[in-house]
């Protein structure tokens, strides 16, 4: 009697196809988003592609038949022209000054509002109000109500105490633009940092105080490290807007006195010099810079979401 043994068959992975009903259900859940996606592509991406194409042409609107392909000559001119390089430097200086000042003031106001006191809700509403003002209206407010050398509020206060009567816009043009933007963006930074302060682990802070830590030590070793992500997020989101800011420069100084940033230079090239190709090349560089900043901002937001999910 012989025993026969049979080797087990090797298990072959079988790929199960999704039933048609699941596919239809998946498309049914995505279908309401398709109109918004198509609208976004038509409104944002197609104009950007057109701008990218025009940036490779020497195209003056006054002589449309004389346009011709020039490759990267417009980009080379943007990066080599002295006035355009100065506008790039002005954009960097304006962005850094406004973002840093807004973050510092926003942090101080957030620390104030994190404390309980009578009328805190009313004070918070007043501090948020500048961010809700239309940017052009805010710039006009600063130009005429505050900076005007004849009837402005600043010179009125100086006259009351016997001080000088300077022409703020002529004497300090870039600082005048920066002050108006800081006033408008400080509430935004304050809200982000206030959210960070309210998400702290209060038990850890109380334990540190029980161990004898002073308020400065709690702020330096506990609060400030916790706010690092929120500071980064505020700086990146603020930079995205300030890099593209046009309203304050156009309204307060009209780009004069060395305040012309890159967006205003794009405006000058397109609407005043009618150089469509050169303006498109400068605009593409602004978009690329904004995309780079936005990429870091999205990473910071994702890390904040991961931290909040890990705490839950």
BAGU-727696 format. One record per residue (C-alpha): x, y, z; residue in one letter. Coordinates in steps of 0.5 Angstrom, whole numbers, plus 2048, in hexadecimal, padded with zeros to 3 digits. Last residue first. Layout:
N
XYZa ...
This chain:
312
7F1880828x 7F8882829x 7FB87E823x 7F688281Fx 7F8889821x 7FF88781Fx 7FD884819x 7F988A817x 7FF88F819x 80388B815x 7FF88C80Fx 7FE893810x 806894810x 80689080Ax 801894806x 80589B808x 80B898805x 8088977FFx 80489D7FFx 80B8A17FFx 80E89D7F9x 80789F7F6x 8088A67F7x 80F8A67F4x 80C8A37EEx 8068A87EDx 80B8AE7EEx 8108AB7E9x 80A8AA7E4x 8088B17E5x 80E8B47E3x 80E8AF7DDx 8078B27DBx 8098B97DCx 80F8B87D7x 80B8B57D2x 8058BA7D3x 8098C07D2x 8048C57D2x 8088CA7D5x 8038CD7DAx 7FE8C77DBx 8028C17DAx 8098C47DCx 8078C87E2x 8028C37E5x 8088BE7E5x 80C8C37E8x 8068C47EDx 8068BC7EEx 80E8BC7EFx 80E8C27F4x 80F8C97F3x 8108CD7F9x 8168D17F7x 8138D87F8x 80E8D67F3x 8098D07F2x 8038D47F2x 8058D67FAx 7FF8D47FEx 7FA8D17F9x 7FE8CD7F4x 8038CA7FAx 7FD8C97FFx 7F98C57F9x 7FE8C17F6x 8008BC7FBx 8038B57F7x 8098B47FCx 8048B6802x 7FF8B1801x 8038AB800x 8088AE806x 8028AE80Bx 8008A780Ax 8088A580Bx 8098A9811x 8028A7814x 8048A0813x 80B8A0815x 8088A481Cx 80389E81Dx 80889981Cx 80D89C821x 80789E826x 80989882Ax 81089982Bx 80E8A082Dx 80989E832x 80D899836x 81589B837x 8148A3835x 80D8A4838x 80E8A083Ex 8158A383Fx 8128AA83Fx 80C8A8843x 8118A5849x 81289E84Ax 81189C851x 80F894850x 808896852x 80989B84Cx 80B895847x 806891849x 800896848x 803897841x 80388F840x 7FC88F842x 7FA89583Dx 7FC891837x 7FC896832x 7F789782Dx 7F489E82Fx 7FB8A082Ex 7FB89E826x 7F48A1825x 7F78A7828x 7FD8A7823x 7F88A681Dx 7F48AB81Fx 7F98B0821x 7FD8AF81Ax 7F68B1816x 7F58B781Bx 7FC8B9819x 7FB8B9812x 7F78C0811x 7FC8C4816x 8028C1813x 8008C380Cx 7FF8CA80Dx 8058CB811x 8098C780Bx 8068CC806x 8088D280Bx 80F8CF80Cx 8108CE804x 80F8D6803x 8138D9809x 8148E0808x 80F8E1802x 8098DD805x 80A8E080Cx 80A8E780Ax 80D8E9811x 8098EE816x 80E8EF81Cx 80C8EF823x 8088F4827x 8048EF82Bx 7FE8F0828x 8028F1821x 8048EA822x 7FD8E7823x 7FB8EB81Dx 8018E9819x 7FF8E281Ax 7F78E3819x 7F88E6812x 7F58ED810x 7FB8F080Dx 8018EB80Cx 7FC8E580Ax 7FF8DF80Dx 7F98DD812x 7F28DE80Fx 7F48DF808x 7FA8DA806x 7F88D580Cx 7F18D580Bx 7F28D4803x 7F68CE804x 7F18CB809x 7EB8CC803x 7F08C97FEx 7F18C3803x 7E98C2804x 7E98C280Cx 7E88BC80Fx 7EF8BB812x 7EE8C2815x 7E88BF819x 7EC8B981Dx 7EE8BE822x 7E78C1824x 7E48BA824x 7E98B8829x 7E88BE82Dx 7E18BC82Ex 7E28B582Fx 7E78B7835x 7E28BC838x 7E48BA83Fx 7EB8B6840x 7ED8AF83Ex 7F48AE83Bx 7F58AB834x 7F38B2832x 7F98B5834x 7FE8AF832x 7FA8B082Bx 7FC8B782Bx 8038B682Cx 8038B1827x 8008B5822x 8058BA823x 80B8B6822x 8088B281Cx 8058B9819x 80C8BC819x 8108B6816x 80B8B5811x 80B8BC80Fx 8128BD80Fx 8148B680Bx 80E8B8806x 8108BF804x 8188BD804x 8178B87FFx 8128BC7FBx 8178C27FBx 81D8BD7F9x 8188BA7F3x 8178C17F1x 81E8C37F1x 81F8BD7ECx 81A8C07E8x 81D8C77E8x 8248C47E6x 8228C07E1x 8268B97E1x 8208B47E4x 81A8B77E0x 81F8B77DAx 8218B07DBx 8198AE7DCx 8178B27D5x 81D8AF7D1x 81B8A87D3x 8188A67CCx 8188AC7C8x 8128AA7C3x 80F8B07BFx 80A8B67C0x 80A8BB7BAx 8038BA7B8x 8018BD7BFx 8048C37BFx 8018C77C5x 8008C17C9x 8078C07C9x 8098B87C9x 8108B57C9x 80E8AE7CAx 8108A97CFx 80C8AC7D5x 8058AC7D0x 8058A47D1x 8068A57D9x 8008AA7D9x 7FC8A57D5x 7FD89F7D9x 7FC8A47DFx 7F58A67DCx 7F389E7DBx 7F589C7E2x 7F18A17E6x 7EA8A27E3x 7E989C7DFx 7ED8987E4x 7E989A7EAx 7E289A7E6x 7E48937E4x 7E68917EBx 7DF8947EDx 7DB8907E8x 7DE88A7EAx 7DD88A7F1x 7D68887F1x 7D88827EDx 7DD87F7F2x 7D887B7F6x 7D58787F0x 7DB8767EDx 7DD8727F3x 7D686F7F4x 7D686D7ECx 7DD86A7EEx 7DA8667F3x 7D48647EFx 7D88617EAx 7DB85C7EFx 7E385D7F0x 7E78587EDx 7EA8537F2x 7F18517F0x 7F384A7F2x 7F98497F5x 7FC8427F4x 7FD83D7FAx 8018387F8x 7FE8317F7x 7FF82C7FDx 8048277FBx 8008207FAx 80281A7FEx 8018137FCx 80180D801x 8038067FEx 800800800x 
